[in-house]
Amino acid sequence: LIGGPTVGGAINVVASTGVTIQGNGLNCGATIPHGVEMRLSQYLTVTGNTIRNPATTGILAAASHPTWPGTALMKNFTITGNVVDGWIDDQNPPTAIGIRASASTDDGAPERGVIDGNNIQRCKDGIVLVGFTPSVPIVAMTVSNNQIAECAHDQDTVDPFDFLDAGCFGVGCVYGKNIHISGNTMERIGVVTDSNGTPYIWPQNVYPKPIFALNSSSVSVVDNQIDWTVPFGTG
């Protein structure tokens, strides 16, 4: 079971159909949880936005809302051509996931989503897909042609059978079904550099996993480029 993310975005879409979010510049100042937050909605397009310094997620597509228990909807959405930079400052490493599509209740999970051609850098994790359980999976997701660089976080232990403790991801998926990961370029997963290009040295271990799937079925991983996966931790 993976807990749901905090509510609150610079741009919020709730219980809506046919919404396009395009061409916005968002600086979250490391205090606004999400750059773009979408919940209980369908037929959505998020394109051409630049998001900096989110506290939790650059772009969130969530199937539930804590204010309305017992309901779930997130389907037919496209997230394309956006830039997410999670760097905060030289004393505070990134805390945000670049793009996350997720379920946090057994009422339902996202389905039929495309995450394509985004540029994600200096985040905790790149792109994360989260179902609720094997019987409530995130379904029919395509993650393609994204540029993902310098995504990392540290932890004191690692457990490959616990998604929250498995490491840092370029693309990570748990409880997924019919997931297609193709044509993505990932570099320097496990290291994050500051504005001068100096690597941040994490106080604990870093366990980079450029592509990781757990408790998922029908996952295809095709024609991805992975370069320079290096853990920069002191543990």
Disulfide bonds with the S-S distance in Angstrom:
none
